[in-house]
Each structure stands twice: as structure tokens, then as C-alpha cells.
Amino acid sequence: METDSCGVIEKVKFTSIRQFLPEIKFGIEVNESVLLNQNEYKELFGNDMIETDTCFLFGKFNIARNRIGVYSLRSTYECDSRIEFVELHVFENCKIIGSKTIMIDDSHDGPFYNVSSKLNKDFGQLTITEKVGSEYSEADSETDTLFVNTYKINLKSKSLDTIYRNSKFELLKSPSKK
């Protein structure tokens, strides 16, 4: 069964939200958001929704003449822990041309993983910052390595070009070892 992307997008309210940080909890108004059904979910994410998945579209903004950005909040479970993703989906003439994960709230134990993002004033450029701890560091380690990757994406370009990429790392000392 074919879904109507234009109809789904039309139901989503416009927003001025430009920044997503995992350390700042935000909520969405469920009654002002669009809950996706299985067909709509598959069209956006390319895979089937499992029983425990939920996905709400909670905001949209204009990028260019026939291009629109739509935010989604997707919840799923991984290793018995709830993970929430905020994603940006870019549509052109009601067809999805790309999606980017712009924030992750991951509650399970394991290596540190944090994704945050912001959009510039005209919603034409997306900056994503990904921070990843070492998967080899033990809980009682004196140090850990934090890898930081920054990407800038031109949302107005034909194929959502990455126009900047920077990678760096820093050594972190355990608070109890300082």
C-alpha cells in the first residue's frame, strides 16, 4: 500500500526549533504531532516498524522552494534499553531525498555516545556534532578517549552535500582520579 507523503507532511505544524542537545530534555505535544503508522514509517526509514517502536513527526520548516525539512522523534529498544532519536528528513516535491540523525538520547550502559545539532538562521545548513567515548575503556579506568566529529551539511544542495568535516580527540580523566 502506497502512502501519501504530501498528506502526512501537510499535517505537521511549522516550527522554529533549530537546536537539539541530549542534555536538554524536551517534550513534544503528542496532540500536535503526527503519529506514523507502519506504512508511513517504512517509507521514511526503509525498514519495518517493530511492536515497541513509535515515531512522531513534530515539526517542519521550509528549506527552499520545493524542499521542506521534517523532524521526527523515534523511540525504539536496543539491548533492553530505550533509545530516542531525533531525525531530520528532507523532502523535495513530497519525495524523501535524505535523512540525518540530529540527536540521540541513549540510556543504555556502554561507551559514551552523544549526537547534537543545530541549524543556521535560514535553515539551509545543518551542523551535527558526534561525541563518542572509547568502547575499550573500563568503568574504573583512569582515562578515556573522547572522539568528536563535526559535520556541516548544505540542506539546499541537490544531494545534501557535506561541506565541512572535522575530527579530533581528547583524553578525559576520571573525576575520581583527578
Wavefront OBJ file of the C-alpha trace (Angstrom):
o trace
v 0.000 0.000 0.000
v 1.425 3.365 -1.082
v 1.482 6.165 1.466
v 0.780 9.801 0.749
v 3.901 11.718 1.815
v 2.327 15.059 0.919
v -0.710 14.302 3.088
v 1.448 13.279 6.036
v 3.747 16.313 5.725
v 0.767 18.645 5.408
v -0.470 17.580 8.874
v 2.829 18.546 10.578
v 2.957 22.030 12.138
v 5.669 24.539 11.271
v 8.358 25.084 13.906
v 11.239 27.429 14.631
v 13.294 24.853 16.607
v 16.912 24.993 15.440
v 18.971 23.247 18.125
v 18.901 19.773 19.674
v 21.055 18.844 22.667
v 20.706 15.491 24.506
v 21.482 17.114 27.850
v 18.418 19.351 27.498
v 15.268 17.261 27.721
v 12.454 18.462 25.561
v 8.984 17.154 25.107
v 6.636 17.139 22.207
v 2.930 17.802 22.303
v 1.517 14.463 21.223
v -1.814 16.012 20.244
v 0.057 18.459 17.964
v 2.277 15.762 16.424
v 1.645 13.143 13.772
v 1.972 9.513 14.899
v 3.206 7.446 11.957
v 1.556 4.175 11.025
v 3.565 1.178 9.745
v 3.368 2.189 6.061
v 4.445 5.772 6.721
v 7.252 4.555 8.999
v 8.557 2.173 6.339
v 8.567 4.931 3.731
v 10.598 7.251 5.984
v 13.030 4.740 7.475
v 13.176 1.972 4.882
v 12.502 -0.769 7.412
v 9.536 -2.286 9.160
v 8.316 -0.932 12.471
v 8.564 -3.405 15.343
v 5.971 -3.604 18.111
v 7.894 -1.414 20.526
v 8.750 1.360 18.013
v 6.929 4.673 17.969
v 7.540 7.629 15.730
v 6.062 11.119 15.840
v 6.582 13.908 13.316
v 6.635 17.088 15.389
v 7.784 19.991 13.260
v 8.612 21.160 9.776
v 10.327 24.113 8.132
v 10.950 25.403 4.615
v 14.440 24.961 3.181
v 13.980 26.070 -0.427
v 11.177 26.462 -2.955
v 10.057 22.800 -3.186
v 12.139 21.468 -0.293
v 10.987 21.015 3.284
v 12.587 19.634 6.445
v 10.545 17.490 8.842
v 11.613 16.487 12.376
v 10.754 13.102 13.826
v 11.114 11.648 17.308
v 11.622 7.906 17.006
v 11.760 5.596 20.019
v 12.982 2.024 19.906
v 14.661 -0.522 22.142
v 18.172 -1.854 21.855
v 19.585 -4.335 24.357
v 16.510 -3.812 26.569
v 17.150 -0.067 26.781
v 15.039 2.689 25.298
v 16.762 4.870 22.706
v 15.274 8.044 21.280
v 16.401 9.552 18.002
v 15.526 12.966 16.662
v 15.926 12.871 12.930
v 15.647 15.404 10.146
v 14.008 14.209 6.931
v 14.377 16.330 3.816
v 11.600 16.145 1.239
v 11.554 17.637 -2.234
v 8.230 17.675 -4.059
v 6.912 15.273 -1.377
v 9.637 12.668 -2.039
v 12.204 11.946 0.651
v 15.729 12.758 -0.541
v 17.614 12.202 2.703
v 17.531 11.773 6.460
v 20.046 12.729 9.138
v 20.132 11.736 12.802
v 20.393 15.049 14.647
v 20.090 13.964 18.297
v 20.332 10.711 20.242
v 19.284 10.047 23.815
v 20.694 6.611 24.595
v 20.043 5.367 28.123
v 21.894 2.061 27.989
v 25.287 1.386 29.521
v 28.308 1.186 27.289
v 30.588 3.657 25.558
v 29.564 7.301 25.716
v 27.685 8.332 22.584
v 26.141 11.764 22.048
v 24.785 13.442 18.926
v 23.672 17.077 18.942
v 22.913 19.534 16.170
v 21.852 22.995 15.154
v 20.548 24.684 12.036
v 21.588 28.116 10.843
v 19.187 31.069 10.724
v 17.696 30.307 7.289
v 17.551 26.509 7.881
v 19.943 25.972 4.959
v 22.897 24.496 6.839
v 22.892 21.727 9.425
v 25.805 21.228 11.840
v 25.976 17.823 13.549
v 28.385 17.103 16.405
v 29.008 13.499 17.363
v 30.893 12.637 20.562
v 31.971 9.047 21.110
v 33.844 7.537 24.050
v 36.213 4.642 23.675
v 34.499 1.271 23.640
v 37.599 -0.241 25.255
v 37.591 1.893 28.399
v 36.557 0.118 31.599
v 34.340 1.719 34.269
v 37.283 2.029 36.663
v 39.738 3.368 34.051
v 41.724 6.474 34.916
v 41.317 7.912 31.408
v 39.106 7.602 28.378
v 39.360 8.995 24.873
v 36.573 11.202 23.571
v 36.335 11.422 19.790
v 34.499 14.474 18.417
v 33.326 14.598 14.802
v 31.699 17.725 13.382
v 29.855 17.789 10.061
v 28.246 20.690 8.203
v 25.645 19.767 5.625
v 24.216 22.032 2.939
v 20.480 21.273 3.007
v 19.928 23.345 -0.133
v 22.334 21.349 -2.312
v 20.947 18.717 -4.656
v 22.324 15.749 -2.703
v 22.641 17.263 0.812
v 26.407 17.724 0.448
v 28.724 17.579 3.449
v 30.651 20.834 3.102
v 32.826 20.530 6.219
v 34.161 17.717 8.361
v 36.451 17.904 11.364
v 37.603 15.110 13.658
v 39.530 15.470 16.880
v 40.019 13.650 20.155
v 40.801 14.458 23.752
v 41.838 12.412 26.743
v 39.420 12.522 29.637
v 40.433 11.801 33.202
v 38.073 10.030 35.549
v 36.524 12.502 38.047
v 37.606 10.254 40.927
v 41.216 10.197 39.662
v 41.731 13.987 39.336
l 1 2 3 4 5 6 7 8 9 10 11 12 13 14 15 16 17 18 19 20 21 22 23 24 25 26 27 28 29 30 31 32 33 34 35 36 37 38 39 40 41 42 43 44 45 46 47 48 49 50 51 52 53 54 55 56 57 58 59 60 61 62 63 64 65 66 67 68 69 70 71 72 73 74 75 76 77 78 79 80 81 82 83 84 85 86 87 88 89 90 91 92 93 94 95 96 97 98 99 100 101 102 103 104 105 106 107 108 109 110 111 112 113 114 115 116 117 118 119 120 121 122 123 124 125 126 127 128 129 130 131 132 133 134 135 136 137 138 139 140 141 142 143 144 145 146 147 148 149 150 151 152 153 154 155 156 157 158 159 160 161 162 163 164 165 166 167 168 169 170 171 172 173 174 175 176 177 178
